[in-house]
Amino acid sequence: MTTVISTPPRTGCRPHDIFEDTKLDAVVTMNLAASARITEVRGNPLYLDVQVTNLLDKRGNGTASTTNPRVSGRRVWIGTEYTW
């Protein structure tokens, strides 16, 4: 005996969006980090740190939407480090 279900099973009270599969291209990003000892202050080293994320500014497969309004591009961080 075969039972046929005429209504889909209940999966909760919230609606769910259905998306079709999408083939994404390969993405390669390059990051850069450098640190240099620039001087000594009272016998303790002072370093300059530089970090660049996504050096070539590749957007990749990211898509902006209302829930994710920002697609990351290149980011740069510059700082100093001092130990006493």
C-alpha positions as CSV (number, residue, x, y, z in Angstrom):
1,M,0.0,0.0,0.0
2,T,1.4,3.4,-1.0
3,T,0.5,6.6,0.9
4,V,0.4,9.9,-1.0
5,I,0.8,13.1,0.9
6,S,-1.1,15.9,-0.8
7,T,0.2,18.7,1.3
8,P,3.9,19.4,2.0
9,P,5.1,18.8,5.6
10,R,5.0,21.8,7.9
11,T,8.5,23.3,8.4
12,G,7.7,26.2,10.6
13,C,5.6,29.3,10.4
14,R,8.1,31.5,8.6
15,P,8.2,31.7,4.8
16,H,11.4,30.5,3.1
17,D,12.9,32.0,-0.1
18,I,13.9,29.4,-2.7
19,F,17.0,30.2,-4.7
20,E,18.4,28.4,-7.8
21,D,21.9,27.0,-7.7
22,T,24.5,29.4,-9.2
23,K,27.9,28.4,-10.4
24,L,30.5,30.8,-8.9
25,D,33.9,31.7,-10.4
26,A,37.1,31.0,-8.6
27,V,38.5,34.0,-6.7
28,V,42.1,34.5,-5.5
29,T,42.8,37.4,-3.1
30,M,46.2,38.6,-1.9
31,N,46.9,40.0,1.6
32,L,50.0,41.8,2.8
33,A,51.3,42.3,6.3
34,A,54.6,44.1,7.2
35,S,56.2,45.2,10.4
36,A,59.3,47.4,10.7
37,R,61.3,48.4,13.8
38,I,61.5,52.2,13.3
39,T,63.3,53.4,16.4
40,E,64.0,52.8,20.1
41,V,62.4,54.9,22.9
42,R,64.2,54.6,26.2
43,G,65.8,51.4,25.1
44,N,62.5,49.8,24.0
45,P,61.6,49.1,20.3
46,L,58.9,51.0,18.5
47,Y,57.4,49.1,15.5
48,L,55.3,50.3,12.6
49,D,52.7,47.7,11.4
50,V,50.9,47.8,8.1
51,Q,48.2,45.3,6.9
52,V,46.4,45.3,3.6
53,T,43.5,42.9,3.1
54,N,42.5,42.2,-0.5
55,L,45.5,43.9,-2.0
56,L,44.2,43.8,-5.6
57,D,40.7,44.9,-4.7
58,K,39.0,41.8,-6.1
59,R,35.2,41.9,-5.4
60,G,34.8,38.1,-6.0
61,N,31.4,36.5,-5.9
62,G,30.0,38.8,-3.2
63,T,26.6,40.4,-3.7
64,A,25.1,43.3,-1.8
65,S,21.5,42.9,-0.5
66,T,19.3,44.6,2.0
67,T,20.5,42.2,4.7
68,N,24.2,42.5,3.7
69,P,24.5,46.0,2.2
70,R,28.3,46.0,2.0
71,V,30.7,43.9,-0.2
72,S,34.2,44.1,1.2
73,G,36.9,45.5,-1.0
74,R,40.5,46.5,-0.1
75,R,41.1,47.3,3.6
76,V,44.2,49.0,5.0
77,W,45.3,49.1,8.7
78,I,48.3,51.0,10.0
79,G,49.4,51.0,13.6
80,T,52.3,51.1,16.0
81,E,53.5,48.8,18.7
82,Y,55.5,49.7,21.7
83,T,56.6,47.5,24.5
84,W,57.8,48.8,27.9
